[in-house]
Structure formats: C-alpha cells, structure tokens
C-alpha cells in the first residue's frame, strides 16, 4: 500500500508518454508509480487523429471529454460525443476515439482494473 498520502499530479509534467495511434498520450496513474487498481491517461489529439480501436478484456473504461468533439467506435456502432460528455466502455467492448473536429480533442481516460498491455504497444494495431 502506498502510504505517502495525497499526490497532486500534472499530466504533462508527471505523466509518462506512450504511443497509441497518432495522438499524444500520457499515462498519469499507473501500476509502476503505485496505482494498483486503476489507471488514468491524458490525451491530446489533433483534428483527424484516431486512438487505435482496441479491447480491454478485463477492464472497464471511462473517458471524460474536456474539450473538442469526435466519435467513438463501439463494437459495430459509431457514436458522436462532445466536450462535457462522459463515455462508459464496459470490459470486452471494442472501442477507439477519433477527433472529428477542427480543434484539439482533450480527454482523460480511466481503466479499472489496469490494462498494462495498453502501454506496451500490444493494443496499437493499426
């Protein structure tokens, strides 16, 4: 158990960059830094950028859209979303986001339990 107490993190300063699709992604909370039951990612995607569609076999995913708008592939559907929306992706659902706007798409995504394969390139199959 991490007993250091509350930590205040800035995604770009304290996060670790990882590749998934053509966007800019940072893992902010992850097992190697002490978060055992959850991961949190921060993403900034330019217009037209797609976060590679993938599946978390055991993890639920929550995506909070801070700015911009886009679509998310959900199995065989394409669902639009915009700033202020919260997207819930159950475990086992094929999904991936695309920035369909003309401004950056900025989001946080959270997986529980953690899916370490997201950071190894195993899920980045384009």
N, C-alpha and C positions, 0 to 999 in steps of 0.2 A: 504494500500500500504506500502511495506517495503521501507523506505527512508534511510536506513543505507548505501546505496551505494554498490559498488562492494565488493564481498566477494571472497576470494581465499580459496578454499577447497581442502583438500587431502582426497580422497575417504576412505582410511582405517583409517585415523585419525579422520575425521569429520563425516564420514558416520555412519549409524546405521545398524548393521547386521540384515538380515531377512532370513527366510528359504523358499526355493522354490527348490524342487528337492534335489539332494545331493551335490550341489555346494556351494561355499562360495560367498555370495551376500551381498552387502551394498547398502542401499538407500542413495544417496548423496544429491539430491534436492528433497524435498517432502513438502506437504502442512504444516505439523507441524513446519517446520523451515522457512516458509514464501513463498515458491514457490507455487503459487496458480494455475497456468495454465500449469505446466509441471512437470514431474518427471524425474530424472536421476539416473540410477543404475549402479554400477560397479560390475562385476562378474569375478571370477577366478574359472575355472572348471578343475579338474584333468582329465586325459585321461579316457574315458568311461562315464563320468558324463553327465547326461541329466538335463536340466532346464525343469521342468514339462510342457508338452504341455497344452495350455490354450487359452482363447479368451479374448480380451479386447473389450467389446461390443460397447463402445463409443470412445475408444482411438486408435489413430494411434501410431505405434511403429517404432522407428528407432534404429537399432543395428549397432554399429561401432566395427568392429573386429580389435583389436590391435595386437594380436599375436595368433598363433595356427591356427587350421582349424577344420572344423566339418561339420555337416549337420543341416538343419532346416526343420522340418516338416511344410508344408504349405498346410492346408486342407488335400488332399489326396496325395500330392507330397512330395518327399524328395529332397531337393536342397542342393548341396555342396557349401561351402564358405571357404575363407581363409583370412589370415591377410591382411588388407588394404581394404577389402570389406565393403560396407555399405548395410545393409539389410533393406528394407522398408516393413512393415507389415500394410496393411490397417485395419481399425476398422472392427471387426467381423470375422477376419480370424484366424482359429485355427493354433497355431504355438508353437514350442518349439525347442531348440537347443540341440545338442549332440556333445561332444568333441570326434571326431573320430581319433585324432592324438595321438602322444606319448609325447606331451609336454602340459603344461597348455594352456587352451583357455581363453584369457583375452579379455573382451568386455565392452563397455558402452552401455546401452540401455536407450532410452528416450521415454516417453509416454506423449501424449498431446491429450485431457486433462488428468489429473492424473487419475489413476485407483487404488483407495485405497485398493480394495479387493486383490491386488497383495501382500500386506504386512500383511494381516490378516490370511493367510493360506487357505482362501476360494478357491483360484485357484490352490493350491498344492494338487491335487487329483491324486495320483499315482495308 
